[in-house]
Amino acid sequence: MDFTAALKVLQTMTMCSATDMLPGVRVPTLIIDGDKDGRAPVEQSLEMHEIIEGSRLLIVPGGSYATPIEFPQIMNMGIDLFLRGNGIL
């Protein structure tokens, strides 16, 4: 993908919202966010957690938009506990 196309995709992503679809989510849902994430602020994750019935929320202290890279052990542990708690593992 060329730079111009990639930039347009990124700009368009910030204009989209699927919030109206969240009440219809009926599957086990784990929301993970870093408390230093400037692209997806914790407030958005809290809102999603409130809307998606039965969802689980993991806020990683010090995590940014790159939380999976910065804190892989916390991510793996959170996902493992979520999957085990929902009978998926």
matplotlib code that plots the C-alpha trace (Angstrom):
import matplotlib.pyplot as plt

x = [0.0, 1.4, 1.8, -1.1, -3.5, -2.3, -2.8, -6.3, -7.2, -5.8, -7.8, -11.0, -10.6, -10.8, -14.2, -15.8, -17.7, -19.4, -20.8, -24.4, -23.6, -22.1, -25.4, -25.8, -22.6, -23.5, -20.2, -17.6, -15.7, -12.4, -11.6, -7.9, -6.5, -3.4, -4.0, -1.5, -3.1, -3.7, -5.4, -8.0, -8.4, -9.5, -12.8, -13.7, -12.9, -15.0, -17.9, -17.6, -17.4, -20.6, -22.4, -21.3, -23.2, -20.9, -17.7, -14.5, -12.1, -8.3, -6.6, -2.8, -1.0, 1.6, 0.4, 0.2, -1.2, 1.6, 0.5, 0.7, 4.4, 5.2, 3.5, 3.2, 3.2, 0.2, -1.6, -1.0, -2.1, -5.2, -6.2, -5.5, -7.7, -10.4, -10.5, -10.3, -13.0, -15.3, -14.7, -12.9, -9.7]
y = [0.0, 3.4, 6.1, 8.3, 5.3, 4.3, 7.8, 8.0, 4.7, 6.0, 9.2, 7.4, 5.0, 7.9, 9.0, 5.6, 4.4, 1.0, 2.1, 1.5, -2.1, -2.9, -3.6, -6.5, -8.3, -11.6, -13.4, -13.4, -10.1, -9.0, -5.3, -4.5, -1.0, 0.7, 3.6, 5.8, 4.9, 8.2, 6.6, 4.6, 6.4, 4.4, 6.3, 4.6, 1.2, 1.9, 2.9, -0.3, -2.3, -0.7, -1.3, -4.9, -7.1, -9.4, -8.0, -8.1, -5.1, -5.2, -1.8, -2.2, 0.4, 2.3, 0.7, 2.7, 1.9, -0.7, -2.4, -6.0, -5.3, -3.4, -5.8, -9.2, -11.1, -9.1, -9.5, -13.2, -13.7, -11.6, -13.4, -16.8, -16.0, -14.7, -17.8, -20.2, -18.2, -18.5, -22.2, -21.6, -23.3]
z = [0.0, -0.9, 1.7, 0.5, 0.6, 4.1, 5.4, 4.0, 5.7, 9.0, 8.7, 7.8, 10.8, 13.2, 11.7, 12.0, 15.1, 15.7, 19.1, 18.0, 17.3, 20.7, 22.5, 20.0, 21.0, 22.5, 22.7, 25.5, 25.1, 26.6, 26.2, 26.8, 26.9, 28.2, 30.5, 28.5, 25.1, 23.3, 20.2, 22.2, 25.6, 28.6, 28.6, 25.3, 26.8, 29.9, 27.6, 25.6, 28.8, 30.0, 26.8, 26.1, 28.6, 30.5, 29.0, 30.9, 31.0, 31.5, 31.8, 31.7, 33.8, 31.7, 28.5, 25.3, 21.9, 21.8, 25.0, 23.5, 22.6, 25.8, 28.3, 26.6, 29.9, 31.2, 27.9, 27.8, 31.4, 30.9, 27.8, 29.4, 32.4, 30.2, 28.0, 31.0, 32.8, 29.8, 29.3, 26.0, 27.2]

ax = plt.figure().add_subplot(projection="3d")
ax.plot(x, y, z, "-o")
ax.set_aspect("equal")
plt.show()
